[in-house]
Amino acid sequence: MPNIVLTRIDNRLIHGQVATQWSSSVGANLLLVANDEVSTNKMRQGLMNMAAPSYATTRYWTLEKTIGTIHKASSKQKIFIICESPQDVLTLVEGGVPIKKVNIGNMHMSNGKRQVAQTVAVDDADVEAFKKLNDLGVVLEIQKVPNESKENIDKILKE
């Protein structure tokens, strides 16, 4: 069983908060970005590698590779999975990745989205994915940084 210490939705993927606060607070030594586009985008990977903490290894895998490979992880690996969207997390969970809890960090406002929390904007597809994750028993928590309070997820699920 892979040792997944945190799964986070953050459309910025690896950046300052992830690198300095979340990684250390959960003791991660492997940052796994599960994202089809970033898995082949060397420029974005290079920028994220600059932000990543020196004590952690980074991996940039497609969703399919994550599903197919995660169960081969060493128990010494403390894996922090970072996804761009709730749909990506749902794909992982439905593919057998044992994600029990999801930290919802940053989902930027964009065309067709509505603000439901300070750092979270959703559209109907996001809400549907969150509802499916909830139905699958995945605990959902909105929390920007580790030392701030968690926000209630009900405001998304009732959308």
N, C-alpha and C positions, 0 to 999 in steps of 0.2 A: 504494500500500500504506500503510495507516495506521501511524503510529509509536506502537505500544502499548509503553510502557516498563514497565508492570506490570499484572497482573490479580490481584486479591486477593479472597478470600472472607472476609467479615467481617460477621456479622449485625448489627453496630452501624453498618455503612456508614461514613459520614464522622464521625470523632470525633478525639480528641486524638492517638493514635498515628498514624493515617492522615495527619492534617493536619501534625503537627510532624516526624515521623520519616520515614515512608515517602515522602511527596510530595517532600521535599527530597533524600532519598537517591537517588531515581531521576530527579530533575530534571523532574518532571511540571509542566506548565502548564495541564492540563485534567483535572479530576476528573470522570469519567463514572460516575454511579451508574446501573447497568442493573437496574431493578427496576420491575415493573408497578405495584405498590401505591404506591411512593414517587413515581412519575412524575406522579401527580395529587394527592398529599398536600402541600399548600402549608405546613402547619404543620411537618411533618417536614423539608421542604426548608429552611424558614427556620432551624430549629435546626441543621441541617448546614451551612448557609451561614455561620452564626456560628462554627463550628469550623474551616471551610476556611481554608487559608492565603490571604493577600491577593494573592499573586502568581499564583494559579491561578483559572481560570474553572471554574464548576461547571455540570454538565448533569445532568438527571434524566430519563432516557428509559426507555420500555418496552423489553422485550427485542426486540420486533419493530422498533421504530424504530432501535435500536442496530444490528441486523442490516442494515436497509435504508439506513442513513446512514453508517456507520463508514468505508466505502470512499471517501467524499467528503471526508474529513478532509485538511486541509493538512499537508504534511510538517513544517511548523513546530510543529504541535501534538504535544506529548509527552503521550500519553494514558495515564492511570491509570484502568483500569476497576475498579470496585468492585461486587461482587455479594454477595447475601445467602446464597446457597446453591450447592452444587456442581451442582444441577439447572439453575440459571440459567446457569452457565458452560457446561454441556453444551449447552443450547439455543443459546447464542451460537456455540459452536464448530461444532455441526451446521448452523447457519444461515450459516456461511461467515466468521465473524469470525476473523481470523488470530491466535488466541491460541496461543502456543507453550509458555508456562510459567504456572503458577498458584501464587500464594503463598496458603497456607491459614493464615489468621490466627486468627480467633475464631469458633467455632461453639459457642454456649452449650449447657449441659446443660439438657434439658427432658424431659418425659414421653416415654418410649419410646427415649431416646437413651442411649448408653453412652460413657463417657470413654475416649478412645484416646490422648490427649496432654494436656499441661497445659491448653491452651486449646481443645481440640477434642473435641467430643462428636458422635457420629454415630448414625444409625439405618440400617436396611437400604437404604432408598432413597438415602441419601447414599453409602453404600459402593458401591452399583451405579453411581451417577453417576461416582464417582471411578474405578472400574474401566473404565468406558467412555471417560472422558477419557484414562486411561493407555493403553488400547488404540488410541486415536486419535493417540498419540504426544505428548500434552501432558505436559510435565514438571511434577510435583506436588511442592511443598515446603511443609512445615510450618515456619513461622517467625513468631514473635510480633512482634518488632521487628528492624530491620536489623542491629543490633550483637550479636544473639544467634545462636547456632548453629542451623542447620537441623536439624529432627528427621526421622528416617527415615519415609517414607510407607508402607513395607511393613506397618507395624502396622495401617494402615487397609485396605490391599488384601488382607490375609490374613483379614480379618474374616469 
